[in-house]
Amino acid sequence: MLSADAIVNLHDQRNSAWHRAADRTAADEFAWSDREQTGNGHAAWLDLVARQHRANFDLWHIEDEARTPGATDAELAGAKRRIDRTNQHRNDLAEELDRTLLHWLAAQGLPNADAALHSESPGLMIDRLSILALKIYHTREEAERQDAPVGHAERNQDRLAVLAEQRSDLAGCLDELWHETLAGKRKFKLYRQLKMYNDPSLNPSIYHNLTR
């Protein structure tokens, strides 16, 4: 069901494909991820992993838009709203990853209720792998940039080595958690993010203004 190598390879493949696409605009933000899902088993699982990665991909590039020199106040406000919406989508999908794994495990009588509790869930680890994949992609771009100043390529090659080690370590930890969960030695829970800023009833910056 869960393979860190398959997840890492999928992240890299999607990064290449999506960056090659002619149109990465906000209009396409959720078009791919909201399509009806088909299939089952491993293919459906990897499809969910890809949708969660797409949310991080969109978030990365919307944040870049917000940092563009010369952006107007209206453009910045629009980017901020898109960032909040996309970040909520990203977190929802990370929770769905854990929910899917726990549903699959329950059919096997797992996780073992008496096993040691792991502090981080697979969904949150996959989210971290997704972000590392994006950092690696863009750092490699900088390392290969032809118009960069002297020393830029070397600096980014060093950064690439650090990022690659971090991703390898995290992928290994994810596989280990999964194998120990299957063996009944470890368990994990669904940890809800419970974001408040997108809920008008929980964010005073919103409801105070709505009641005035």
C-alpha positions in Angstrom: 0.0 0.0 0.0 2.6 2.5 1.0 6.1 2.8 -0.6 8.3 5.8 0.0 10.2 5.2 -3.2 6.9 5.2 -5.2 5.9 8.5 -3.5 9.2 10.2 -4.1 9.3 9.1 -7.8 5.7 10.3 -8.2 6.5 13.7 -6.7 9.5 14.1 -9.1 7.5 13.0 -12.2 4.6 15.3 -11.4 7.0 18.2 -10.8 8.6 17.8 -14.2 5.2 17.4 -16.0 3.5 20.3 -14.3 6.4 22.7 -14.8 6.4 21.8 -18.5 2.7 22.6 -18.8 2.0 25.8 -20.7 -0.6 27.0 -18.2 -0.1 26.9 -14.4 -2.5 29.8 -13.7 -4.9 30.1 -10.8 -7.8 29.1 -13.0 -6.2 25.6 -13.1 -5.5 25.6 -9.4 -7.9 22.8 -8.5 -9.0 21.6 -11.9 -6.8 18.5 -11.8 -7.2 17.7 -8.2 -11.0 18.0 -8.2 -11.7 15.6 -11.0 -13.7 12.5 -10.3 -11.4 9.8 -9.0 -11.5 6.3 -10.5 -9.7 3.0 -9.9 -8.9 1.4 -6.6 -6.1 0.0 -4.5 -2.6 1.1 -5.2 -3.4 3.3 -8.2 -6.1 5.2 -6.3 -3.7 5.7 -3.4 -1.0 7.2 -5.6 -3.7 9.4 -7.2 -4.5 10.8 -3.8 -0.7 11.3 -3.1 -0.5 13.2 -6.4 -3.5 15.4 -5.6 -1.9 16.3 -2.2 1.3 17.2 -4.0 -0.6 19.3 -6.5 -1.9 21.4 -3.7 1.7 22.0 -2.5 2.7 22.7 -6.1 0.0 25.4 -6.5 0.8 26.9 -3.1 4.5 27.2 -3.9 3.8 29.2 -7.1 1.0 31.4 -5.6 3.5 32.3 -2.9 6.0 33.2 -5.6 3.4 35.5 -7.2 2.9 37.2 -3.8 6.6 38.0 -3.6 6.8 39.5 -7.1 8.4 43.0 -7.0 5.9 45.6 -8.1 2.8 43.6 -7.3 -0.1 45.9 -6.5 -2.0 45.8 -3.2 -5.0 44.2 -5.0 -2.8 41.5 -6.4 -1.2 40.8 -3.1 -4.6 40.6 -1.4 -5.8 38.2 -4.0 -2.7 36.1 -3.6 -3.2 36.0 0.1 -6.7 34.7 -0.2 -5.6 32.0 -2.7 -2.8 31.0 -0.4 -5.2 30.5 2.5 -7.6 28.5 0.3 -4.9 26.4 -1.2 -3.2 25.7 2.2 -6.6 24.5 3.6 -6.9 22.2 0.6 -3.3 20.9 1.2 -4.0 20.1 4.8 -7.4 18.5 4.0 -5.7 16.2 1.6 -2.9 15.3 4.1 -5.6 14.3 6.5 -7.3 12.2 3.7 -4.0 10.4 3.2 -4.0 9.3 6.8 -7.7 8.5 6.8 -7.2 6.3 3.7 -4.3 4.4 5.3 -6.2 3.9 8.6 -9.2 2.6 6.7 -7.0 0.1 4.9 -5.3 -1.0 8.1 -8.6 -1.4 9.9 -9.5 -4.2 7.5 -6.3 -6.0 8.6 -7.1 -5.5 12.3 -4.5 -2.8 12.6 -3.0 -0.6 14.0 -2.3 -2.6 17.1 -3.9 -0.6 20.0 -1.1 -1.7 22.3 1.7 -0.6 20.0 3.9 2.4 20.7 2.4 5.6 19.3 4.4 7.5 16.6 4.2 11.3 17.0 3.9 12.1 13.3 1.4 10.5 10.9 2.3 9.2 7.4 0.1 11.9 5.8 2.2 14.6 7.5 5.4 12.9 6.5 4.2 12.7 2.9 3.4 16.4 3.0 7.0 17.1 4.1 8.3 14.8 1.2 6.2 16.8 -1.2 7.7 20.1 -0.1 11.2 18.6 -0.2 10.5 17.5 -3.8 9.6 21.1 -4.7 12.7 22.5 -3.0 14.9 20.0 -4.9 13.3 20.8 -8.2 13.8 24.6 -7.8 17.2 24.3 -6.3 18.3 22.2 -9.2 17.0 24.9 -11.5 19.1 27.4 -9.8 22.2 25.2 -9.9 21.8 24.9 -13.7 20.9 28.6 -14.4 23.1 29.9 -17.2 22.8 33.6 -16.3 23.6 33.2 -12.6 26.5 35.0 -10.9 29.8 33.3 -10.1 29.5 30.8 -7.3 25.7 30.5 -7.6 25.8 27.0 -9.1 28.2 25.7 -6.5 26.2 27.1 -3.6 23.0 25.4 -5.0 24.8 22.1 -5.6 25.7 22.1 -1.9 22.1 22.9 -1.0 20.9 20.1 -3.3 23.1 17.6 -1.4 21.6 18.6 1.9 18.0 18.4 0.5 18.6 15.0 -1.0 19.9 13.7 2.3 17.0 15.1 4.2 14.5 13.5 1.7 16.3 10.1 1.8 16.2 10.2 5.7 12.5 11.1 5.8 11.6 8.5 3.2 13.4 5.8 5.2 11.6 6.9 8.3 8.3 6.7 6.5 9.0 3.1 5.3 10.1 2.1 8.7 6.9 3.5 10.3 4.7 1.6 7.8 6.6 -1.7 8.2 6.4 -1.4 12.0 2.7 -0.6 11.8 2.1 -3.7 9.7 4.1 -5.7 12.2 1.9 -4.4 15.1 4.9 -2.7 16.7 3.9 0.9 16.2 0.7 2.9 15.6 -0.3 6.3 14.3 -3.4 8.5 14.6 -5.2 11.0 12.3 -4.2 14.3 13.7 -6.6 17.0 12.6 -5.1 20.4 11.7 -8.3 22.3 12.7 -7.3 25.5 10.8 -9.3 28.5 12.1 -8.5 31.3 9.7 -10.8 30.0 6.9 -13.8 29.6 9.2 -15.8 32.8 9.5 -17.2 31.7 12.9 -13.8 31.1 14.4 -11.7 34.0 13.0 -12.3 37.2 14.9 -10.8 39.2 12.0 -13.8 38.0 9.9 -16.7 37.8 12.3 -16.0 41.1 14.0 -16.2 42.8 10.7 -19.3 40.9 9.6 -21.2 42.1 12.7 -20.4 45.7 12.3 
